[in-house]
Amino acid sequence: MEFKSLLEVARKALQRPWLGTGFDRDKIKARLGSIPSDLDAALQLAAEITPILTEGAHIKRFVNTMALRVEIASERGFQDDIKQSVLAKLMLAERFAPELFNAIARDASADGSKT
């Protein structure tokens, strides 16, 4: 029920995107009264990656890759160990700062302990 309600708000926002009203937290709160925690996490993640991934195709590819990695973690039984915000940042490092990503990967695999 919440999804259909939010979908209606989003469709209205997309009818006239040039008005710049968008689909934001205020509209969600106005419709639902409060923002569910899983939706809040998704909105936060979107806010963090949007400035970096500005082209639609890049965003779609990024989100699909992230969803696939989360699903693989779930199938392997360690989904509770994955924080999507951290995964997103690691994926951005993997794409845009490969030296940093490789250093993190080397450090993480050195002895398995937290640093």
Buried (B, 14 or more C-beta within 10 A) or exposed (E): EEEEEBEEBBEEBEEEEEEEEEBEEEBBEEEBEEBEEEBEBEBBBEEEBEEEBEEEEEBEEBBEBBEEBBEEBEEEEEEEEEEBEEBBBBBBBBBEEEEEBEEBEEEEEEEEEEE
